[in-house]
Amino acid sequence: MSQHKPPASGRPASPCIKVCRPVGDTCLGCWRTLDEIARWSRMDDAEREAVWQRLDAQARKATEETAER
């Protein structure tokens, strides 16, 4: 089995936080789609970075919405 080294970006090897709660097509633990989770080990660095960027944007939006309340 191959081990993935952490990307040069300094990000963790995966967004997974080991709190899997699939609802619809999204895991409420890491907020990836089930397709992204299934494909993660086969994604290249650019594809993974695109997922990380979406997750970062989603987290910023949620933080802003919470602060507005």
All heavy atoms as TSV, in Angstrom:
chain	resi	resn	atom	element	x	y	z
A	1	MET	N	N	0.847	-1.170	0.000
A	1	MET	CA	C	0.000	0.000	0.000
A	1	MET	C	C	0.892	1.231	0.000
A	1	MET	O	O	1.826	1.336	0.770
A	1	MET	CB	C	-0.887	-0.023	1.244
A	1	MET	CG	C	-1.768	1.173	1.321
A	1	MET	SD	S	-2.887	1.351	2.755
A	1	MET	CE	C	-2.968	-0.178	3.550
A	2	SER	N	N	0.609	2.210	-0.857
A	2	SER	CA	C	1.440	3.404	-0.911
A	2	SER	C	C	0.968	4.418	0.122
A	2	SER	O	O	-0.210	4.532	0.408
A	2	SER	CB	C	1.399	4.011	-2.307
A	2	SER	OG	O	0.131	4.551	-2.562
A	3	GLN	N	N	1.913	5.115	0.681
A	3	GLN	CA	C	1.618	6.174	1.638
A	3	GLN	C	C	1.759	7.508	0.927
A	3	GLN	O	O	2.737	7.733	0.226
A	3	GLN	CB	C	2.594	6.112	2.817
A	3	GLN	CG	C	2.447	4.879	3.656
A	3	GLN	CD	C	1.149	4.871	4.439
A	3	GLN	OE1	O	0.707	5.912	4.909
A	3	GLN	NE2	N	0.540	3.724	4.568
A	4	HIS	N	N	0.788	8.400	1.126
A	4	HIS	CA	C	0.871	9.725	0.532
A	4	HIS	C	C	1.621	10.632	1.476
A	4	HIS	O	O	1.320	10.693	2.655
A	4	HIS	CB	C	-0.526	10.301	0.277
A	4	HIS	CG	C	-1.246	9.622	-0.825
A	4	HIS	ND1	N	-0.963	9.859	-2.142
A	4	HIS	CD2	C	-2.232	8.707	-0.819
A	4	HIS	CE1	C	-1.748	9.118	-2.903
A	4	HIS	NE2	N	-2.518	8.408	-2.117
A	5	LYS	N	N	2.602	11.345	0.955
A	5	LYS	CA	C	3.305	12.314	1.772
A	5	LYS	C	C	2.483	13.602	1.811
A	5	LYS	O	O	1.721	13.874	0.880
A	5	LYS	CB	C	4.695	12.574	1.219
A	5	LYS	CG	C	4.708	13.182	-0.163
A	5	LYS	CD	C	6.109	13.371	-0.657
A	5	LYS	CE	C	6.041	13.982	-2.050
A	5	LYS	NZ	N	7.308	14.244	-2.613
A	6	PRO	N	N	2.614	14.389	2.868
A	6	PRO	CA	C	1.876	15.651	2.914
A	6	PRO	C	C	2.275	16.530	1.738
A	6	PRO	O	O	3.439	16.528	1.324
A	6	PRO	CB	C	2.317	16.277	4.239
A	6	PRO	CG	C	2.818	15.143	5.056
A	6	PRO	CD	C	3.369	14.153	4.069
A	7	PRO	N	N	1.333	17.264	1.184
A	7	PRO	CA	C	1.650	18.107	0.042
A	7	PRO	C	C	2.602	19.233	0.439
A	7	PRO	O	O	2.711	19.599	1.605
A	7	PRO	CB	C	0.288	18.659	-0.391
A	7	PRO	CG	C	-0.613	18.468	0.767
A	7	PRO	CD	C	-0.063	17.335	1.566
A	8	ALA	N	N	3.279	19.775	-0.541
A	8	ALA	CA	C	4.231	20.857	-0.301
A	8	ALA	C	C	3.549	22.089	0.286
A	8	ALA	O	O	4.195	22.923	0.897
A	8	ALA	CB	C	4.940	21.208	-1.602
A	9	SER	N	N	2.240	22.194	0.119
A	9	SER	CA	C	1.501	23.357	0.622
A	9	SER	C	C	1.459	23.399	2.144
A	9	SER	O	O	1.051	24.390	2.722
A	9	SER	CB	C	0.075	23.345	0.077
A	9	SER	OG	O	-0.642	22.246	0.623
A	10	GLY	N	N	1.865	22.319	2.799
A	10	GLY	CA	C	1.815	22.268	4.252
A	10	GLY	C	C	0.462	21.839	4.791
A	10	GLY	O	O	0.254	21.791	5.997
A	11	ARG	N	N	-0.457	21.517	3.920
A	11	ARG	CA	C	-1.777	21.050	4.357
A	11	ARG	C	C	-1.657	19.620	4.874
A	11	ARG	O	O	-0.749	18.891	4.500
A	11	ARG	CB	C	-2.754	21.067	3.192
A	11	ARG	CG	C	-3.062	22.447	2.650
A	11	ARG	CD	C	-4.210	22.331	1.672
A	11	ARG	NE	N	-4.521	23.535	0.963
A	11	ARG	CZ	C	-5.324	24.498	1.410
A	11	ARG	NH1	N	-5.851	24.394	2.611
A	11	ARG	NH2	N	-5.592	25.550	0.665
A	12	PRO	N	N	-2.617	19.192	5.696
A	12	PRO	CA	C	-2.653	17.773	6.074
A	12	PRO	C	C	-2.825	16.908	4.819
A	12	PRO	O	O	-3.260	17.396	3.772
A	12	PRO	CB	C	-3.892	17.669	6.962
A	12	PRO	CG	C	-4.168	19.054	7.427
A	12	PRO	CD	C	-3.682	19.958	6.323
A	13	ALA	N	N	-2.510	15.653	4.928
A	13	ALA	CA	C	-2.624	14.747	3.780
A	13	ALA	C	C	-4.068	14.593	3.318
A	13	ALA	O	O	-4.324	14.266	2.168
A	13	ALA	CB	C	-2.031	13.389	4.123
A	14	SER	N	N	-5.027	14.834	4.202
A	14	SER	CA	C	-6.441	14.681	3.873
A	14	SER	C	C	-7.275	15.595	4.761
A	14	SER	O	O	-6.916	15.841	5.917
A	14	SER	CB	C	-6.872	13.225	4.110
A	14	SER	OG	O	-8.274	13.094	4.049
A	15	PRO	N	N	-8.436	16.054	4.275
A	15	PRO	CA	C	-9.349	16.839	5.105
A	15	PRO	C	C	-10.096	15.986	6.139
A	15	PRO	O	O	-10.773	16.525	7.009
A	15	PRO	CB	C	-10.348	17.438	4.115
A	15	PRO	CG	C	-9.800	17.209	2.765
A	15	PRO	CD	C	-8.857	16.050	2.870
A	16	CYS	N	N	-9.972	14.677	6.046
A	16	CYS	CA	C	-10.706	13.782	6.931
A	16	CYS	C	C	-10.353	14.044	8.391
A	16	CYS	O	O	-9.177	14.122	8.752
A	16	CYS	CB	C	-10.397	12.322	6.585
A	16	CYS	SG	S	-11.296	11.146	7.626
A	17	ILE	N	N	-11.398	14.174	9.240
A	17	ILE	CA	C	-11.186	14.357	10.678
A	17	ILE	C	C	-11.699	13.143	11.456
A	17	ILE	O	O	-11.837	13.199	12.664
A	17	ILE	CB	C	-11.834	15.651	11.192
A	17	ILE	CG1	C	-13.343	15.639	10.948
A	17	ILE	CG2	C	-11.173	16.871	10.553
A	17	ILE	CD1	C	-14.098	16.750	11.651
A	18	LYS	N	N	-11.996	12.083	10.732
A	18	LYS	CA	C	-12.439	10.812	11.320
A	18	LYS	C	C	-13.751	10.941	12.093
A	18	LYS	O	O	-13.965	10.282	13.096
A	18	LYS	CB	C	-11.339	10.220	12.195
A	18	LYS	CG	C	-9.999	10.133	11.494
A	18	LYS	CD	C	-9.449	8.761	11.499
A	18	LYS	CE	C	-8.048	8.681	10.956
A	18	LYS	NZ	N	-7.844	9.010	9.608
A	19	VAL	N	N	-14.623	11.834	11.598
A	19	VAL	CA	C	-15.969	11.994	12.132
A	19	VAL	C	C	-16.909	11.917	10.936
A	19	VAL	O	O	-17.426	12.922	10.467
A	19	VAL	CB	C	-16.138	13.346	12.865
A	19	VAL	CG1	C	-17.552	13.476	13.431
A	19	VAL	CG2	C	-15.110	13.489	13.974
A	20	CYS	N	N	-17.079	10.717	10.415
A	20	CYS	CA	C	-17.838	10.521	9.186
A	20	CYS	C	C	-19.343	10.556	9.467
A	20	CYS	O	O	-19.851	9.742	10.232
A	20	CYS	CB	C	-17.446	9.197	8.537
A	20	CYS	SG	S	-15.685	9.094	8.203
A	21	ARG	N	N	-20.020	11.513	8.827
A	21	ARG	CA	C	-21.465	11.642	8.948
A	21	ARG	C	C	-22.044	11.968	7.577
A	21	ARG	O	O	-22.311	13.121	7.280
A	21	ARG	CB	C	-21.824	12.745	9.942
A	21	ARG	CG	C	-21.391	12.405	11.348
A	21	ARG	CD	C	-22.040	13.234	12.405
A	21	ARG	NE	N	-23.486	13.221	12.271
A	21	ARG	CZ	C	-24.246	14.280	12.494
A	21	ARG	NH1	N	-23.717	15.423	12.853
A	21	ARG	NH2	N	-25.553	14.216	12.365
A	22	PRO	N	N	-22.200	10.941	6.734
A	22	PRO	CA	C	-22.737	11.217	5.405
A	22	PRO	C	C	-24.216	11.607	5.461
A	22	PRO	O	O	-25.025	10.920	6.074
A	22	PRO	CB	C	-22.533	9.906	4.649
A	22	PRO	CG	C	-22.346	8.863	5.695
A	22	PRO	CD	C	-21.859	9.540	6.933
A	23	VAL	N	N	-24.511	12.732	4.851
A	23	VAL	CA	C	-25.892	13.203	4.716
A	23	VAL	C	C	-26.051	13.614	3.260
A	23	VAL	O	O	-25.354	14.509	2.785
A	23	VAL	CB	C	-26.189	14.390	5.658
A	23	VAL	CG1	C	-27.573	14.944	5.397
A	23	VAL	CG2	C	-26.031	13.972	7.116
A	24	GLY	N	N	-26.945	12.939	2.573
A	24	GLY	CA	C	-27.051	13.166	1.134
A	24	GLY	C	C	-25.754	12.739	0.474
A	24	GLY	O	O	-25.265	11.645	0.708
A	25	ASP	N	N	-25.144	13.647	-0.288
A	25	ASP	CA	C	-23.880	13.299	-0.947
A	25	ASP	C	C	-22.683	13.984	-0.289
A	25	ASP	O	O	-21.613	14.073	-0.880
A	25	ASP	CB	C	-23.938	13.621	-2.435
A	25	ASP	CG	C	-23.900	15.109	-2.733
A	25	ASP	OD1	O	-24.165	15.910	-1.808
A	25	ASP	OD2	O	-23.604	15.486	-3.873
A	26	THR	N	N	-22.848	14.458	0.956
A	26	THR	CA	C	-21.783	15.179	1.648
A	26	THR	C	C	-21.521	14.590	3.021
A	26	THR	O	O	-22.447	14.219	3.735
A	26	THR	CB	C	-22.174	16.665	1.817
A	26	THR	OG1	O	-22.419	17.217	0.525
A	26	THR	CG2	C	-21.093	17.466	2.508
A	27	CYS	N	N	-20.242	14.535	3.400
A	27	CYS	CA	C	-19.876	14.126	4.759
A	27	CYS	C	C	-19.882	15.381	5.634
A	27	CYS	O	O	-19.212	16.367	5.304
A	27	CYS	CB	C	-18.492	13.483	4.770
A	27	CYS	SG	S	-17.901	13.156	6.453
A	28	LEU	N	N	-20.610	15.365	6.730
A	28	LEU	CA	C	-20.659	16.525	7.612
A	28	LEU	C	C	-19.436	16.627	8.512
A	28	LEU	O	O	-19.271	17.606	9.230
A	28	LEU	CB	C	-21.935	16.491	8.467
A	28	LEU	CG	C	-23.244	16.549	7.700
A	28	LEU	CD1	C	-24.424	16.614	8.661
A	28	LEU	CD2	C	-23.275	17.708	6.724
A	29	GLY	N	N	-18.550	15.634	8.467
A	29	GLY	CA	C	-17.301	15.708	9.219
A	29	GLY	C	C	-16.266	16.541	8.491
A	29	GLY	O	O	-15.715	17.488	9.036
A	30	CYS	N	N	-16.016	16.223	7.231
A	30	CYS	CA	C	-14.972	16.925	6.462
A	30	CYS	C	C	-15.549	17.829	5.379
A	30	CYS	O	O	-14.807	18.588	4.759
A	30	CYS	CB	C	-14.009	15.920	5.835
A	30	CYS	SG	S	-14.768	14.845	4.581
A	31	TRP	N	N	-16.828	17.731	5.109
A	31	TRP	CA	C	-17.547	18.529	4.121
A	31	TRP	C	C	-17.156	18.226	2.677
A	31	TRP	O	O	-17.444	18.995	1.777
A	31	TRP	CB	C	-17.435	20.034	4.416
A	31	TRP	CG	C	-18.187	20.370	5.641
A	31	TRP	CD1	C	-17.667	20.557	6.888
A	31	TRP	CD2	C	-19.598	20.491	5.781
A	31	TRP	NE1	N	-18.661	20.800	7.800
A	31	TRP	CE2	C	-19.865	20.765	7.138
A	31	TRP	CE3	C	-20.667	20.397	4.902
A	31	TRP	CZ2	C	-21.150	20.938	7.626
A	31	TRP	CZ3	C	-21.952	20.578	5.389
A	31	TRP	CH2	C	-22.178	20.854	6.729
A	32	ARG	N	N	-16.514	17.071	2.456
A	32	ARG	CA	C	-16.264	16.658	1.081
A	32	ARG	C	C	-17.477	15.896	0.574
A	32	ARG	O	O	-18.228	15.309	1.347
A	32	ARG	CB	C	-15.040	15.747	0.992
A	32	ARG	CG	C	-13.741	16.454	1.238
A	32	ARG	CD	C	-12.577	15.510	1.132
A	32	ARG	NE	N	-12.604	14.551	2.227
A	32	ARG	CZ	C	-11.843	13.467	2.299
A	32	ARG	NH1	N	-11.009	13.168	1.325
A	32	ARG	NH2	N	-11.910	12.667	3.328
A	33	THR	N	N	-17.630	15.874	-0.755
A	33	THR	CA	C	-18.668	15.039	-1.331
A	33	THR	C	C	-18.219	13.585	-1.238
A	33	THR	O	O	-17.021	13.302	-1.111
A	33	THR	CB	C	-18.937	15.388	-2.804
A	33	THR	OG1	O	-17.772	15.056	-3.573
A	33	THR	CG2	C	-19.301	16.850	-2.987
A	34	LEU	N	N	-19.157	12.677	-1.312
A	34	LEU	CA	C	-18.802	11.263	-1.259
A	34	LEU	C	C	-17.925	10.889	-2.449
A	34	LEU	O	O	-17.018	10.070	-2.320
A	34	LEU	CB	C	-20.057	10.399	-1.187
A	34	LEU	CG	C	-20.939	10.655	0.052
A	34	LEU	CD1	C	-22.142	9.731	0.042
A	34	LEU	CD2	C	-20.153	10.525	1.334
A	35	ASP	N	N	-18.142	11.532	-3.602
A	35	ASP	CA	C	-17.285	11.299	-4.760
A	35	ASP	C	C	-15.860	11.765	-4.477
A	35	ASP	O	O	-14.894	11.075	-4.811
A	35	ASP	CB	C	-17.840	12.020	-5.996
A	35	ASP	CG	C	-16.968	11.802	-7.215
A	35	ASP	OD1	O	-16.794	10.637	-7.624
A	35	ASP	OD2	O	-16.444	12.802	-7.744
A	36	GLU	N	N	-15.699	12.928	-3.854
A	36	GLU	CA	C	-14.362	13.422	-3.516
A	36	GLU	C	C	-13.662	12.477	-2.540
A	36	GLU	O	O	-12.466	12.214	-2.679
A	36	GLU	CB	C	-14.439	14.823	-2.909
A	36	GLU	CG	C	-14.827	15.885	-3.908
A	36	GLU	CD	C	-15.186	17.201	-3.286
A	36	GLU	OE1	O	-15.489	17.264	-2.077
A	36	GLU	OE2	O	-15.178	18.210	-4.022
A	37	ILE	N	N	-14.401	11.978	-1.578
A	37	ILE	CA	C	-13.825	11.038	-0.605
A	37	ILE	C	C	-13.361	9.776	-1.325
A	37	ILE	O	O	-12.241	9.297	-1.115
A	37	ILE	CB	C	-14.839	10.703	0.504
A	37	ILE	CG1	C	-15.100	11.941	1.362
A	37	ILE	CG2	C	-14.351	9.535	1.361
A	37	ILE	CD1	C	-16.301	11.814	2.289
A	38	ALA	N	N	-14.211	9.241	-2.183
A	38	ALA	CA	C	-13.882	8.005	-2.895
A	38	ALA	C	C	-12.679	8.183	-3.824
A	38	ALA	O	O	-11.866	7.270	-3.969
A	38	ALA	CB	C	-15.091	7.519	-3.692
A	39	ARG	N	N	-12.542	9.354	-4.423
A	39	ARG	CA	C	-11.479	9.600	-5.391
A	39	ARG	C	C	-10.206	10.159	-4.773
A	39	ARG	O	O	-9.177	10.245	-5.444
A	39	ARG	CB	C	-11.982	10.578	-6.467
A	39	ARG	CG	C	-13.084	10.016	-7.346
A	39	ARG	CD	C	-13.514	10.998	-8.449
A	39	ARG	NE	N	-12.376	11.608	-9.106
A	39	ARG	CZ	C	-12.075	12.920	-9.036
A	39	ARG	NH1	N	-12.823	13.751	-8.364
A	39	ARG	NH2	N	-11.017	13.406	-9.666
A	40	TRP	N	N	-10.236	10.576	-3.511
A	40	TRP	CA	C	-9.127	11.321	-2.904
A	40	TRP	C	C	-7.765	10.666	-3.146
A	40	TRP	O	O	-6.814	11.338	-3.524
A	40	TRP	CB	C	-9.369	11.506	-1.415
A	40	TRP	CG	C	-8.367	12.419	-0.781
A	40	TRP	CD1	C	-7.271	12.052	-0.051
A	40	TRP	CD2	C	-8.357	13.843	-0.831
A	40	TRP	NE1	N	-6.577	13.160	0.356
A	40	TRP	CE2	C	-7.223	14.276	-0.109
A	40	TRP	CE3	C	-9.181	14.803	-1.409
A	40	TRP	CZ2	C	-6.908	15.618	0.051
A	40	TRP	CZ3	C	-8.864	16.141	-1.244
A	40	TRP	CH2	C	-7.747	16.530	-0.534
A	41	SER	N	N	-7.670	9.382	-2.931
A	41	SER	CA	C	-6.363	8.711	-3.062
A	41	SER	C	C	-5.870	8.660	-4.505
A	41	SER	O	O	-4.684	8.427	-4.739
A	41	SER	CB	C	-6.413	7.298	-2.471
A	41	SER	OG	O	-7.288	6.482	-3.227
A	42	ARG	N	N	-6.757	8.895	-5.464
A	42	ARG	CA	C	-6.366	8.875	-6.874
A	42	ARG	C	C	-6.240	10.277	-7.460
A	42	ARG	O	O	-5.857	10.440	-8.611
A	42	ARG	CB	C	-7.377	8.058	-7.683
A	42	ARG	CG	C	-7.379	6.587	-7.299
A	42	ARG	CD	C	-8.321	5.757	-8.159
A	42	ARG	NE	N	-9.663	6.290	-8.345
A	42	ARG	CZ	C	-10.674	6.136	-7.491
A	42	ARG	NH1	N	-10.510	5.467	-6.365
A	42	ARG	NH2	N	-11.859	6.638	-7.758
A	43	MET	N	N	-6.562	11.295	-6.682
A	43	MET	CA	C	-6.469	12.677	-7.173
A	43	MET	C	C	-5.017	13.120	-7.225
A	43	MET	O	O	-4.211	12.733	-6.381
A	43	MET	CB	C	-7.220	13.637	-6.243
A	43	MET	CG	C	-8.704	13.553	-6.292
A	43	MET	SD	S	-9.399	14.805	-5.173
A	43	MET	CE	C	-11.135	14.530	-5.430
A	44	ASP	N	N	-4.715	13.962	-8.219
A	44	ASP	CA	C	-3.381	14.555	-8.244
A	44	ASP	C	C	-3.390	15.795	-7.337
A	44	ASP	O	O	-4.428	16.179	-6.791
A	44	ASP	CB	C	-2.937	14.872	-9.675
A	44	ASP	CG	C	-3.817	15.899	-10.382
A	44	ASP	OD1	O	-4.422	16.779	-9.721
A	44	ASP	OD2	O	-3.882	15.844	-11.623
A	45	ASP	N	N	-2.235	16.405	-7.164
A	45	ASP	CA	C	-2.125	17.540	-6.246
A	45	ASP	C	C	-3.048	18.696	-6.625
A	45	ASP	O	O	-3.624	19.338	-5.753
A	45	ASP	CB	C	-0.680	18.040	-6.175
A	45	ASP	CG	C	0.239	17.081	-5.432
A	45	ASP	OD1	O	-0.271	16.190	-4.708
A	45	ASP	OD2	O	1.465	17.218	-5.580
A	46	ALA	N	N	-3.202	18.960	-7.912
A	46	ALA	CA	C	-4.061	20.060	-8.361
A	46	ALA	C	C	-5.519	19.794	-8.014
A	46	ALA	O	O	-6.235	20.707	-7.581
A	46	ALA	CB	C	-3.897	20.285	-9.860
A	47	GLU	N	N	-5.967	18.560	-8.211
A	47	GLU	CA	C	-7.355	18.215	-7.870
A	47	GLU	C	C	-7.581	18.336	-6.358
A	47	GLU	O	O	-8.606	18.854	-5.922
A	47	GLU	CB	C	-7.677	16.798	-8.321
A	47	GLU	CG	C	-7.749	16.634	-9.824
A	47	GLU	CD	C	-7.892	15.174	-10.224
A	47	GLU	OE1	O	-7.050	14.350	-9.814
A	47	GLU	OE2	O	-8.867	14.876	-10.941
A	48	ARG	N	N	-6.632	17.853	-5.580
A	48	ARG	CA	C	-6.759	17.955	-4.123
A	48	ARG	C	C	-6.782	19.419	-3.687
A	48	ARG	O	O	-7.567	19.801	-2.825
A	48	ARG	CB	C	-5.621	17.213	-3.431
A	48	ARG	CG	C	-5.729	15.728	-3.566
A	48	ARG	CD	C	-4.598	15.056	-2.865
A	48	ARG	NE	N	-4.674	13.612	-3.049
A	48	ARG	CZ	C	-3.901	12.765	-2.439
A	48	ARG	NH1	N	-2.982	13.180	-1.595
A	48	ARG	NH2	N	-4.045	11.471	-2.665
A	49	GLU	N	N	-5.912	20.216	-4.282
A	49	GLU	CA	C	-5.873	21.639	-3.922
A	49	GLU	C	C	-7.193	22.311	-4.252
A	49	GLU	O	O	-7.663	23.180	-3.507
A	49	GLU	CB	C	-4.701	22.348	-4.616
A	49	GLU	CG	C	-4.543	23.794	-4.215
A	49	GLU	CD	C	-4.311	24.026	-2.720
A	49	GLU	OE1	O	-3.800	23.131	-2.012
A	49	GLU	OE2	O	-4.653	25.133	-2.245
A	50	ALA	N	N	-7.832	21.940	-5.359
A	50	ALA	CA	C	-9.140	22.498	-5.711
A	50	ALA	C	C	-10.168	22.160	-4.639
A	50	ALA	O	O	-10.995	23.005	-4.259
A	50	ALA	CB	C	-9.587	21.979	-7.078
A	51	VAL	N	N	-10.133	20.938	-4.111
A	51	VAL	CA	C	-11.052	20.552	-3.027
A	51	VAL	C	C	-10.741	21.376	-1.778
A	51	VAL	O	O	-11.644	21.925	-1.140
A	51	VAL	CB	C	-10.971	19.037	-2.728
A	51	VAL	CG1	C	-11.804	18.682	-1.507
A	51	VAL	CG2	C	-11.414	18.224	-3.939
A	52	TRP	N	N	-9.443	21.486	-1.430
A	52	TRP	CA	C	-9.060	22.285	-0.265
A	52	TRP	C	C	-9.541	23.733	-0.414
A	52	TRP	O	O	-10.036	24.333	0.549
A	52	TRP	CB	C	-7.546	22.265	-0.084
A	52	TRP	CG	C	-7.004	21.065	0.619
A	52	TRP	CD1	C	-6.222	20.090	0.081
A	52	TRP	CD2	C	-7.178	20.709	2.001
A	52	TRP	NE1	N	-5.908	19.154	1.048
A	52	TRP	CE2	C	-6.473	19.517	2.226
A	52	TRP	CE3	C	-7.860	21.299	3.063
A	52	TRP	CZ2	C	-6.429	18.894	3.467
A	52	TRP	CZ3	C	-7.820	20.682	4.302
A	52	TRP	CH2	C	-7.110	19.491	4.496
A	53	GLN	N	N	-9.393	24.305	-1.605
A	53	GLN	CA	C	-9.828	25.688	-1.831
A	53	GLN	C	C	-11.334	25.828	-1.606
A	53	GLN	O	O	-11.795	26.797	-1.002
A	53	GLN	CB	C	-9.449	26.143	-3.246
A	53	GLN	CG	C	-7.963	26.293	-3.466
A	53	GLN	CD	C	-7.372	27.449	-2.693
A	53	GLN	OE1	O	-8.007	28.481	-2.519
A	53	GLN	NE2	N	-6.150	27.270	-2.220
A	54	ARG	N	N	-12.105	24.864	-2.104
A	54	ARG	CA	C	-13.556	24.910	-1.912
A	54	ARG	C	C	-13.896	24.799	-0.428
A	54	ARG	O	O	-14.743	25.533	0.083
A	54	ARG	CB	C	-14.247	23.777	-2.693
A	54	ARG	CG	C	-15.775	23.819	-2.567
A	54	ARG	CD	C	-16.437	22.659	-3.282
A	54	ARG	NE	N	-16.027	21.359	-2.803
A	54	ARG	CZ	C	-16.438	20.807	-1.646
A	54	ARG	NH1	N	-17.237	21.462	-0.839
A	54	ARG	NH2	N	-16.032	19.601	-1.304
A	55	LEU	N	N	-13.221	23.888	0.285
A	55	LEU	CA	C	-13.473	23.721	1.712
A	55	LEU	C	C	-13.100	24.991	2.484
A	55	LEU	O	O	-13.826	25.408	3.399
A	55	LEU	CB	C	-12.700	22.516	2.255
A	55	LEU	CG	C	-13.097	21.155	1.692
A	55	LEU	CD1	C	-12.163	20.071	2.213
A	55	LEU	CD2	C	-14.547	20.815	2.002
A	56	ASP	N	N	-11.970	25.620	2.125
A	56	ASP	CA	C	-11.570	26.868	2.778
A	56	ASP	C	C	-12.611	27.963	2.559
A	56	ASP	O	O	-12.979	28.685	3.489
A	56	ASP	CB	C	-10.212	27.346	2.247
A	56	ASP	CG	C	-9.048	26.491	2.711
A	56	ASP	OD1	O	-9.219	25.672	3.653
A	56	ASP	OD2	O	-7.957	26.630	2.116
A	57	ALA	N	N	-13.082	28.092	1.320
A	57	ALA	CA	C	-14.090	29.110	1.007
A	57	ALA	C	C	-15.385	28.837	1.764
A	57	ALA	O	O	-16.023	29.765	2.278
A	57	ALA	CB	C	-14.348	29.145	-0.505
A	58	GLN	N	N	-15.763	27.578	1.847
A	58	GLN	CA	C	-16.977	27.199	2.561
A	58	GLN	C	C	-16.836	27.526	4.051
A	58	GLN	O	O	-17.767	28.029	4.667
A	58	GLN	CB	C	-17.233	25.708	2.362
A	58	GLN	CG	C	-18.556	25.222	2.880
A	58	GLN	CD	C	-18.810	23.768	2.470
A	58	GLN	OE1	O	-18.160	23.225	1.576
A	58	GLN	NE2	N	-19.747	23.145	3.117
A	59	ALA	N	N	-15.664	27.280	4.623
A	59	ALA	CA	C	-15.437	27.574	6.040
A	59	ALA	C	C	-15.468	29.079	6.287
A	59	ALA	O	O	-16.045	29.539	7.294
A	59	ALA	CB	C	-14.104	26.990	6.491
A	60	ARG	N	N	-14.858	29.873	5.394
A	60	ARG	CA	C	-14.890	31.333	5.541
A	60	ARG	C	C	-16.314	31.847	5.490
A	60	ARG	O	O	-16.712	32.690	6.293
A	60	ARG	CB	C	-14.052	32.001	4.447
A	60	ARG	CG	C	-12.566	31.967	4.707
A	60	ARG	CD	C	-11.805	32.878	3.746
A	60	ARG	NE	N	-12.031	32.586	2.350
A	60	ARG	CZ	C	-11.383	31.651	1.654
A	60	ARG	NH1	N	-10.483	30.899	2.235
A	60	ARG	NH2	N	-11.654	31.463	0.382
A	61	LYS	N	N	-17.104	31.329	4.553
A	61	LYS	CA	C	-18.493	31.763	4.414
A	61	LYS	C	C	-19.282	31.432	5.674
A	61	LYS	O	O	-20.036	32.263	6.183
A	61	LYS	CB	C	-19.140	31.103	3.197
A	61	LYS	CG	C	-20.558	31.542	2.965
A	61	LYS	CD	C	-21.147	30.892	1.731
A	61	LYS	CE	C	-22.605	31.303	1.588
A	61	LYS	NZ	N	-23.265	30.649	0.486
A	62	ALA	N	N	-19.107	30.229	6.212
A	62	ALA	CA	C	-19.824	29.826	7.420
A	62	ALA	C	C	-19.422	30.710	8.610
A	62	ALA	O	O	-20.259	31.093	9.418
A	62	ALA	CB	C	-19.551	28.353	7.735
A	63	THR	N	N	-18.135	31.044	8.698
A	63	THR	CA	C	-17.655	31.913	9.777
A	63	THR	C	C	-18.260	33.294	9.663
A	63	THR	O	O	-18.701	33.873	10.657
A	63	THR	CB	C	-16.112	31.996	9.739
A	63	THR	OG1	O	-15.586	30.671	9.908
A	63	THR	CG2	C	-15.578	32.883	10.827
A	64	GLU	N	N	-18.310	33.835	8.453
A	64	GLU	CA	C	-18.897	35.153	8.235
A	64	GLU	C	C	-20.383	35.153	8.571
A	64	GLU	O	O	-20.873	36.087	9.209
A	64	GLU	CB	C	-18.690	35.599	6.785
A	64	GLU	CG	C	-17.255	35.895	6.448
A	64	GLU	CD	C	-17.009	36.026	4.955
A	64	GLU	OE1	O	-17.978	35.927	4.167
A	64	GLU	OE2	O	-15.847	36.222	4.577
A	65	GLU	N	N	-21.100	34.128	8.161
A	65	GLU	CA	C	-22.532	34.041	8.455
A	65	GLU	C	C	-22.787	33.945	9.945
A	65	GLU	O	O	-23.730	34.532	10.466
A	65	GLU	CB	C	-23.154	32.853	7.727
A	65	GLU	CG	C	-23.224	33.046	6.219
A	65	GLU	CD	C	-23.695	31.822	5.473
A	65	GLU	OE1	O	-23.877	30.741	6.103
A	65	GLU	OE2	O	-23.866	31.910	4.245
A	66	THR	N	N	-21.940	33.210	10.661
A	66	THR	CA	C	-22.081	33.078	12.110
A	66	THR	C	C	-21.803	34.413	12.787
A	66	THR	O	O	-22.508	34.799	13.725
A	66	THR	CB	C	-21.110	31.994	12.657
A	66	THR	OG1	O	-21.435	30.752	12.013
A	66	THR	CG2	C	-21.233	31.846	14.142
A	67	ALA	N	N	-20.808	35.151	12.308
A	67	ALA	CA	C	-20.452	36.432	12.911
A	67	ALA	C	C	-21.557	37.484	12.707
A	67	ALA	O	O	-21.695	38.385	13.512
A	67	ALA	CB	C	-19.138	36.935	12.314
A	68	GLU	N	N	-22.336	37.334	11.642
A	68	GLU	CA	C	-23.398	38.291	11.350
A	68	GLU	C	C	-24.609	38.118	12.250
A	68	GLU	O	O	-25.446	38.999	12.336
A	68	GLU	CB	C	-23.815	38.171	9.882
A	68	GLU	CG	C	-22.751	38.623	8.915
A	68	GLU	CD	C	-23.119	38.358	7.469
A	68	GLU	OE1	O	-24.198	37.775	7.212
A	68	GLU	OE2	O	-22.322	38.711	6.592
A	69	ARG	N	N	-24.703	37.014	12.916
A	69	ARG	CA	C	-25.890	36.749	13.753
A	69	ARG	C	C	-25.861	37.515	15.030
A	69	ARG	O	O	-25.034	37.910	15.658
A	69	ARG	CB	C	-25.984	35.258	14.076
A	69	ARG	CG	C	-26.343	34.460	12.869
A	69	ARG	CD	C	-26.498	33.018	13.223
A	69	ARG	NE	N	-26.595	32.236	11.994
A	69	ARG	CZ	C	-26.532	30.940	11.957
A	69	ARG	NH1	N	-26.380	30.249	13.057
A	69	ARG	NH2	N	-26.635	30.315	10.839
